[in-house]
Amino acid sequence: MNNIKDNFGSISPYSDDEVEEVIESLIGDKIFHQVISSQIYPSLLNLFPNLSSILFKRNFKKSFGRCKSIKDFQDTLAPYVGQMIERTTDGFTYSGVENLNSNPTLYISNHRDIALDSLFLNFARYLEGMPTVRIAIGDNLLDSSFFEKIMRLNKSFVVHRNIKGAKETFKKLSNLSGYINHSLNNDRESIWIAQLEGRAIDGNDFTDPAVLKMLYLAERKGLEINSWIKQVNLTPVSISYEYDPLDITKAIGWEGWEDLSYEENNKRDLSELVKGIKESKGRVHLHIGKNITERVKNIEELAELIDQEIIANYKLWPSSYISAHTLGLVDTKENFEGKENLFLERFKDLDQATLNKALEMYASPFKNLKKRG
């Protein structure tokens, strides 16, 4: 097979030989400096707007200017990720370490936050001394600016959405499937992908069979489905946040987004990405499930197995129990940890219909677990 850039260059992350040039472009990118410095030094920005940009540029160059590979970039980034977790969570824990191994792995995860779901998996693997994974991201996040560069430096690859026409759809999905399987089988690089397109805004963590069909597409003619599942070491991942920084945004919804331009929707997505990173998430728990070993007859059975593993290992926080109680789904106040007033206070300005949507989002993992016994 030819070099991966020749085959998948339009969707793949940066390679090591591109890192220095991309870092140099970021060092010279004034908009990058302005936007990020406004998030890091908001008080300084009001007093000395130019100084905040200069300070960020200097610090970025000092930290990342010598990076010559993706690993260099991620190793340099890791302490900043740790600081973000320390600043915006009440603790990050993870379990299922016994399910980690050196085999390239296809991780299929529930999806709550644009950037953090995969970041927490990568951070857990980093802490365990294991290589990070390649990350599937929607092309709605790609704006050819510094955001795209940072994500591709962080091993992100592109999933095309809203493709027009059956022929073009098949072509792009085949290419994506080929890239993912090439990453696993040839490059020996693990992959993270969400179980459905877009976040689970209603709190229901159900796998879309279309995602699995895409993943299997490139190998379906040569491998029986159970052989493929074993080959990619398919492993479900559950992540849960005590508080979702975008819970109210999700409850209100995005009515009228279809009428917005690509640029406007892109700006909205990126602002939500930043909010998810910056704001408080309470406690966060990640569970790395067991790889799928049960035999399946079809994609739908596989989706059900993944759902079972994700739902069974989803960490329920007081926010889930309080929401379920408020909605009348459970009588007991057990597991509230005295957080009822604190939690419900975040929704004090919502009308009843929007409040119910927010509470249902938190209660859904509780309901789904109870349904499955």
C-alpha positions as CSV (number, residue, x, y, z in Angstrom):
1,M,0.0,0.0,0.0
2,N,1.2,3.5,-0.7
3,N,2.0,6.1,1.9
4,I,-1.0,6.8,4.1
5,K,-0.9,10.5,3.0
6,D,-1.3,9.5,-0.6
7,N,-4.4,7.4,0.2
8,F,-6.0,9.3,3.0
9,G,-4.4,12.7,3.1
10,S,-7.6,14.6,3.0
11,I,-8.8,13.2,6.3
12,S,-5.8,12.0,8.2
13,P,-4.0,13.7,11.1
14,Y,-0.7,15.4,10.6
15,S,2.4,13.2,10.3
16,D,5.6,13.8,12.2
17,D,7.3,15.5,9.3
18,E,4.6,18.2,9.2
19,V,4.8,19.1,12.9
20,E,7.5,21.7,12.8
21,E,5.9,23.7,10.0
22,V,2.4,23.6,11.6
23,I,3.9,24.8,15.0
24,E,5.7,27.6,13.2
25,S,2.4,28.7,11.6
26,L,0.7,28.7,15.0
27,I,3.6,30.8,16.5
28,G,2.9,33.3,13.7
29,D,-0.9,33.2,13.9
30,K,-2.1,36.5,15.6
31,I,-5.7,35.4,15.7
32,F,-4.7,32.2,17.5
33,H,-2.8,34.3,20.1
34,Q,-5.8,36.7,20.5
35,V,-8.5,34.0,20.9
36,I,-6.6,31.7,23.2
37,S,-5.1,34.5,25.3
38,S,-8.6,35.9,25.8
39,Q,-9.6,32.6,27.4
40,I,-6.4,32.2,29.5
41,Y,-5.9,35.9,30.6
42,P,-9.4,37.5,30.6
43,S,-8.6,40.1,33.2
44,L,-5.3,41.0,31.5
45,L,-7.1,41.3,28.2
46,N,-9.3,44.1,29.4
47,L,-6.4,46.1,30.7
48,F,-3.7,45.3,28.2
49,P,-5.2,43.5,25.1
50,N,-1.9,43.4,23.1
51,L,0.1,42.3,26.1
52,S,-2.0,39.2,26.7
53,S,-1.4,38.1,23.1
54,I,2.3,38.7,23.3
55,L,2.5,36.8,26.6
56,F,0.6,33.8,25.1
57,K,2.8,33.8,22.0
58,R,5.9,33.8,24.1
59,N,4.7,31.0,26.3
60,F,3.4,28.9,23.4
61,K,6.7,29.2,21.6
62,K,8.7,28.4,24.7
63,S,6.6,25.3,25.4
64,F,5.9,23.9,21.9
65,G,8.6,25.6,19.7
66,R,10.9,22.6,19.9
67,C,8.3,19.9,19.1
68,K,9.4,17.8,16.1
69,S,6.8,15.0,16.3
70,I,3.2,14.3,17.3
71,K,4.5,12.6,20.4
72,D,6.6,15.7,21.3
73,F,3.5,17.8,20.9
74,Q,1.3,15.5,23.1
75,D,3.9,15.1,25.7
76,T,4.2,18.9,26.0
77,L,0.4,19.3,26.0
78,A,-0.2,16.6,28.7
79,P,0.6,18.9,31.7
80,Y,-1.8,21.5,30.4
81,V,-4.5,18.9,30.1
82,G,-3.7,17.8,33.7
83,Q,-4.1,21.5,34.8
84,M,-7.4,21.8,33.0
85,I,-8.7,18.7,34.7
86,E,-7.5,19.9,38.1
87,R,-9.2,23.3,37.5
88,T,-12.5,22.3,36.0
89,T,-13.3,18.9,37.7
90,D,-13.7,17.7,41.2
91,G,-11.7,14.7,40.2
92,F,-11.1,12.4,37.3
93,T,-11.1,8.7,37.8
94,Y,-11.0,5.7,35.5
95,S,-11.5,2.0,35.7
96,G,-11.0,-1.0,33.4
97,V,-7.2,-0.7,33.3
98,E,-7.1,-4.5,33.1
99,N,-8.7,-4.2,29.7
100,L,-5.9,-2.1,28.2
101,N,-3.2,-3.9,26.3
102,S,-0.7,-3.3,23.5
103,N,-3.1,-4.5,20.7
104,P,-4.4,-1.7,18.4
105,T,-7.9,-1.1,19.6
106,L,-11.1,0.3,18.1
107,Y,-12.7,2.2,21.0
108,I,-16.4,2.9,20.6
109,S,-17.6,5.5,23.2
110,N,-20.7,7.2,24.3
111,H,-20.6,10.8,23.3
112,R,-21.3,13.7,25.6
113,D,-18.7,16.4,25.0
114,I,-17.3,17.5,21.6
115,A,-13.6,17.3,22.7
116,L,-13.4,15.9,26.2
117,D,-14.7,12.3,25.7
118,S,-11.7,11.3,23.7
119,L,-9.3,13.6,25.6
120,F,-10.1,11.8,28.9
121,L,-9.4,8.4,27.2
122,N,-6.1,9.7,25.9
123,F,-5.2,11.1,29.2
124,A,-5.9,7.8,31.0
125,R,-3.8,5.9,28.4
126,Y,-1.1,8.5,28.8
127,L,-1.1,8.1,32.6
128,E,-0.8,4.3,32.1
129,G,2.2,4.8,29.8
130,M,0.4,3.8,26.6
131,P,0.3,5.5,23.2
132,T,-2.6,7.9,22.6
133,V,-5.3,7.1,20.1
134,R,-6.4,8.6,16.8
135,I,-9.7,10.5,17.2
136,A,-12.6,10.8,14.8
137,I,-14.0,14.3,14.6
138,G,-16.8,15.7,12.4
139,D,-15.9,18.1,9.6
140,N,-18.2,20.6,11.2
141,L,-15.3,21.4,13.5
142,L,-12.8,22.1,10.7
143,D,-12.4,25.7,9.7
144,S,-8.9,25.7,8.3
145,S,-7.8,27.8,11.2
146,F,-5.8,27.1,14.3
147,F,-8.5,24.9,15.8
148,E,-8.1,22.5,13.0
149,K,-4.4,22.6,13.3
150,I,-4.5,21.9,17.0
151,M,-6.9,19.0,16.5
152,R,-4.9,17.4,13.7
153,L,-1.7,17.8,15.8
154,N,-3.6,15.9,18.5
155,K,-4.2,12.9,16.1
156,S,-7.7,13.8,15.0
157,F,-9.0,12.6,11.6
158,V,-12.0,13.8,9.6
159,V,-15.5,12.3,9.5
160,H,-17.5,13.9,6.7
161,R,-21.1,14.8,7.5
162,N,-24.1,15.8,5.4
163,I,-22.7,14.2,2.3
164,K,-24.8,14.7,-0.9
165,G,-25.7,11.9,-3.2
166,A,-25.4,8.1,-2.8
167,K,-22.3,7.8,-4.9
168,E,-20.4,10.5,-3.0
169,T,-21.6,9.1,0.3
170,F,-20.4,5.6,-0.5
171,K,-17.0,6.9,-1.7
172,K,-16.3,9.0,1.4
173,L,-17.6,6.3,3.8
174,S,-15.4,3.7,2.1
175,N,-12.4,6.0,2.4
176,L,-13.1,6.7,6.0
177,S,-13.5,3.0,6.8
178,G,-10.4,2.2,4.9
179,Y,-8.4,4.8,6.9
180,I,-9.6,3.5,10.2
181,N,-8.9,-0.2,9.4
182,H,-5.5,0.8,7.9
183,S,-4.7,2.7,11.1
184,L,-5.5,-0.4,13.2
185,N,-4.0,-3.1,11.0
186,N,-1.0,-1.3,9.3
187,D,-0.1,1.7,11.4
188,R,-0.9,-0.2,14.7
189,E,-2.7,2.9,15.9
190,S,-5.7,2.7,18.2
191,I,-8.9,4.6,17.2
192,W,-11.6,6.5,19.2
193,I,-15.0,7.0,17.6
194,A,-18.4,7.9,19.0
195,Q,-21.2,5.4,19.0
196,L,-23.4,7.8,17.1
197,E,-23.1,11.0,14.9
198,G,-23.2,14.0,17.2
199,R,-23.6,14.1,21.0
200,A,-26.3,12.2,22.9
201,I,-28.2,15.4,23.8
202,D,-31.0,13.4,25.4
203,G,-28.7,11.3,27.6
204,N,-29.5,8.1,25.8
205,D,-26.3,6.2,25.0
206,F,-27.4,4.0,22.1
207,T,-25.1,2.9,19.2
208,D,-26.2,3.8,15.7
209,P,-25.8,0.7,13.5
210,A,-24.8,3.0,10.6
211,V,-21.6,3.8,12.5
212,L,-20.8,0.1,12.7
213,K,-21.7,-0.5,9.1
214,M,-19.2,2.3,8.1
215,L,-16.5,0.8,10.3
216,Y,-16.9,-2.7,8.8
217,L,-17.4,-1.5,5.2
218,A,-13.8,-1.7,4.1
219,E,-13.4,-5.2,5.4
220,R,-16.8,-6.8,4.8
221,K,-15.8,-8.6,1.6
222,G,-12.7,-10.2,3.1
223,L,-13.7,-10.8,6.7
224,E,-16.7,-12.4,8.4
225,I,-18.1,-9.9,11.0
226,N,-16.9,-11.8,14.0
227,S,-13.4,-12.2,12.6
228,W,-13.4,-8.4,12.0
229,I,-14.6,-7.7,15.6
230,K,-11.7,-9.7,16.9
231,Q,-9.2,-8.2,14.5
232,V,-10.0,-4.6,15.6
233,N,-10.2,-5.5,19.3
234,L,-13.5,-3.7,19.5
235,T,-13.8,-2.2,23.0
236,P,-16.7,-0.1,24.4
237,V,-15.9,3.0,26.5
238,S,-18.3,4.7,29.0
239,I,-17.7,8.3,30.1
240,S,-19.9,10.2,32.6
241,Y,-19.8,13.8,33.8
242,E,-21.4,14.8,37.1
243,Y,-22.4,18.1,35.4
244,D,-22.6,18.9,31.7
245,P,-21.4,22.4,31.0
246,L,-23.8,22.4,28.0
247,D,-26.8,20.9,29.7
248,I,-29.0,24.0,29.4
249,T,-27.8,24.5,25.8
250,K,-28.8,20.9,24.9
251,A,-32.1,21.3,26.7
252,I,-33.0,24.5,24.8
253,G,-31.8,22.9,21.5
254,W,-30.6,24.4,18.3
255,E,-33.8,25.4,16.5
256,G,-33.1,27.2,13.2
257,W,-29.5,25.9,12.9
258,E,-30.4,24.6,9.4
259,D,-30.8,28.2,8.3
260,L,-27.4,29.2,9.5
261,S,-24.4,29.4,7.2
262,Y,-21.6,26.8,7.5
263,E,-19.4,29.5,9.1
264,E,-22.1,30.4,11.6
265,N,-22.6,26.8,12.6
266,N,-18.9,26.2,12.8
267,K,-18.5,29.2,15.1
268,R,-21.3,27.8,17.3
269,D,-19.7,24.4,17.5
270,L,-16.3,25.8,18.4
271,S,-17.7,28.1,21.1
272,E,-19.4,25.0,22.6
273,L,-16.2,23.1,22.4
274,V,-14.4,25.8,24.4
275,K,-17.2,26.0,26.9
276,G,-17.0,22.3,27.5
277,I,-13.3,22.5,28.2
278,K,-13.4,25.6,30.4
279,E,-16.4,25.2,32.6
280,S,-17.0,23.0,35.7
281,K,-17.8,19.3,35.1
282,G,-17.9,18.1,38.7
283,R,-16.6,14.6,38.9
284,V,-15.7,12.7,35.7
285,H,-15.4,8.9,35.4
286,L,-14.2,6.9,32.4
287,H,-14.6,3.1,32.2
288,I,-12.7,1.1,29.6
289,G,-14.9,-1.9,28.9
290,K,-14.0,-5.5,28.0
291,N,-13.4,-6.1,24.3
292,I,-16.4,-7.7,22.5
293,T,-15.9,-11.5,22.3
294,E,-19.5,-12.7,22.0
295,R,-20.4,-13.9,18.5
296,V,-23.0,-11.9,16.6
297,K,-25.2,-12.6,13.6
298,N,-25.3,-9.0,12.3
299,I,-24.5,-5.4,13.0
300,E,-27.7,-4.8,15.0
301,E,-26.7,-7.5,17.5
302,L,-23.2,-5.9,17.8
303,A,-24.8,-2.5,18.5
304,E,-26.8,-4.1,21.3
305,L,-23.7,-5.7,22.9
306,I,-21.9,-2.3,22.8
307,D,-24.9,-0.6,24.4
308,Q,-25.1,-3.2,27.2
309,E,-21.4,-2.6,28.0
310,I,-21.6,1.2,27.9
311,I,-24.8,1.5,29.9
312,A,-23.8,-1.1,32.5
313,N,-20.5,0.7,33.2
314,Y,-21.8,4.3,33.1
315,K,-21.0,5.9,36.5
316,L,-24.2,7.4,38.0
317,W,-23.7,10.6,39.9
318,P,-26.1,12.4,42.3
319,S,-27.2,14.5,39.4
320,S,-28.7,11.4,37.8
321,Y,-30.5,10.3,40.9
322,I,-31.8,13.8,41.8
323,S,-33.1,14.2,38.2
324,A,-34.8,10.8,38.3
325,H,-36.4,11.7,41.7
326,T,-37.5,15.1,40.5
327,L,-39.2,13.5,37.5
328,G,-41.0,11.0,39.7
329,L,-39.1,8.0,38.5
330,V,-37.8,7.0,41.9
331,D,-39.1,7.6,45.5
332,T,-35.9,7.4,47.5
333,K,-33.4,10.3,48.0
334,E,-30.6,7.8,48.5
335,N,-27.4,8.7,46.7
336,F,-28.1,12.4,46.7
337,E,-25.0,13.2,48.8
338,G,-26.7,16.4,50.0
339,K,-26.4,18.0,46.5
340,E,-30.1,18.4,45.6
341,N,-30.3,22.1,46.1
342,L,-26.9,22.8,44.5
343,F,-27.8,20.8,41.4
344,L,-31.3,22.1,40.9
345,E,-30.1,25.7,41.4
346,R,-28.3,25.6,38.0
347,F,-31.8,25.3,36.3
348,K,-33.6,28.0,38.3
349,D,-34.2,30.3,35.3
350,L,-35.6,27.6,33.0
351,D,-39.3,27.2,32.1
352,Q,-40.9,23.9,33.1
353,A,-40.6,22.3,29.6
354,T,-36.9,23.1,29.2
355,L,-36.2,22.1,32.9
356,N,-37.8,18.7,32.2
357,K,-35.6,18.2,29.1
358,A,-32.5,19.0,31.2
359,L,-33.5,16.6,34.0
360,E,-34.4,13.8,31.5
361,M,-30.9,14.2,30.0
362,Y,-29.4,13.4,33.4
363,A,-32.0,10.7,34.3
364,S,-31.7,8.8,31.0
365,P,-28.6,6.7,32.1
366,F,-30.5,5.7,35.3
367,K,-33.6,4.7,33.4
368,N,-31.6,2.8,30.8
369,L,-29.7,0.9,33.4
370,K,-32.9,-0.1,35.3
371,K,-34.5,-1.3,32.1
372,R,-31.6,-3.7,31.5
373,G,-31.8,-5.0,35.0
